[in-house]
Amino acid sequence: MKNLEAKFRLLNHAEAQARAAALGYVRRAILNQRDTFFRVANGKLKLREENGGAVMIFYRRRNGESGPLMISDYEIVPVADPARMLRILEDSLGAIAVVEKVRILMTRDNVRLHLDRVANLGQFGEIEAVIADGDDPERSRGAVDEILTTLGVGHADLIDVSYFELLAKP
């Protein structure tokens, strides 16, 4: 699977929810997430524990892409025993970071808007346009640009690293 994504600082989640709702975004859930990231040779691998369930997520930027608006390839696999999986991955690969956040999930069509409150970091927004196999990612760029504009997110507000990389910065 792949997505077109953007992450950004966003200080007023209530205002962002109202603006997104005016565009047709619907609030789907409040998610309590704990992401544990592991050392891997390429890409990023995390165990996401969320509201009583868990999944493994592996992702990497397409063709080594970097920047604030990127295409990522990813895979998600359900995990039946997260405590055991966490222990095995910590022992074999080594954990490099843990990110805890509360996420408000809003969606419209193939676009997911995440309003995140990240422990020890602050408030952020994240957009993910899920791209179907065979679809051109550029077809979703307009929807991503539309929500960014509606939320008042400028190019300088965009962030090109993961939350765990922001936490690691001095």
N, C-alpha and C positions, 0 to 999 in steps of 0.2 A: 504494500500500500504506500501511498505518498500523500503529502500535504504541502500546502503553501502556507508558511507561518510568519507571524510577526509578534514580537514581544515588546512591551513598552511600559514606562512608568505611568501610573494612573492614580491620582490622589483621591478622586471623588467617585466612589463606586455607585452611590445612589444616583447621582446625575448620569453616570454612564449607563446604568440600567434603564433609566427613563428614556434616554436618547436612543438606545438600541431597541427598546420596545416600540418606539415611534416608527422605526424602520421595519418592524415586523419580527424582531427577535423575541423568542419566548424563553422564559426562565424554566429550565428543566430540572435542576437539582442544586443542592448544596453538598459539596463533596469535601470530606476531611481526608486529606492525602498525606501520606508519608512515603517519600521517594528515597530509596537507598541506591546510590550510584556505585558501580564497581569498575575496577581497573580492567580495561580491554585494549587490545592492540589497535582497533580502529572503531570509530563511531562511539556511541554511548549506550550503556546497558544499565537499566534500573529495575528494581523491584518496587512496584507501586502497591502500597497497602491503602485501601480506600473503602470506607464505610463497611467494614467487615469482610471484604473480599480482597483479592490480590491478583496482579498480573505482572508478567515480565514484559518489559518494553525495550526493544533494541532499535536505535535509529542512527542515521548518519546523513550528513548533508550531501546532496547530489554533487558528484564530481568535485568534491572538496570545497564546495561553495561556502562562502561566508558573507556576512552582511546582515542587515536588519530584516530583510524580506527574502526568505530562502525556501527552497524546495527540499524536503526531507523524505527519505525512504524509511519506512518503519515496519516493524512486526510486533504484534501483541499476542501473548500466549497466557491463558488463564493458569493460575497456580493454586492447587488444592491445599497445600500445606505451607503457608508463607513462612512460618517460624523455622521450619526445617530447611526450606529453600534459602532463606536468609543466612542461616548458619553455614550451609554448604558453600554458598557463593562467597561469604566472608572468608572462610577457610581456604578456598581454592583461588580466588581472584583478588581478594582484599577490597574492602569498602573504602571509597575515597570521600564520600560526603553523604549527609542525610539532609533532605529538605522537607520541612513540614509546612503545609499550607491549608487554608480553607479556600475552596474554589466555588464560586457561583458560576454555573454553566448555563449559558443561553445559546440557542441555536436558531438559524434560519437557513432553509435549504441545506446546502452542504457546508455551511460555515458555522463554526463553533466559536463563541466568544467566551473567554474565561476571565472572570474578575477575581484575581488572586490576592489573598492576604498571606504573605510569606513570613514565617517566624524569623525574627532577627534581621529582616530585610525591608519590609514595608509592603505597600500596595502596588499592584501591577495589573496590566491587562495582557491578554494573549489572544491572538486570532489564529485559527487553523481552518483553512479551506481544505476539506478532504477531497482528494482528486481520484476519481474512478480510474481503473485500469483502462488505458487507451485514450483517456481524455487529455487535452492540452491544458497544462496548468495556467496558461495565460488566460483561459476562459474564466477563471475564478479571480483573477487579479482585480477586476473591476469591483467585485463584491468586497474584497479585502480593502481596496482603496476607499470605497464608500463608507465602510464602518470606521476606518481610521479618521477620515475627514469629519464624520458626524461626531466622533468622540473628541475632536480637536487635537488629535495626535499629529504632531509634526515630525519631520525626518529626524530632528535632533532628539526627540523623545524615544526613538526606537533603540532597542538593545539587541546586540548581536551575539550574546552569550547566554548560557543556561543560568538558572537561579543558583545552582551550586558554585558556578564560576564567579558570580557576583558576590556570594558569601565569602569566597576565598580571597577576594581583593582586599588589600589593607585599607 
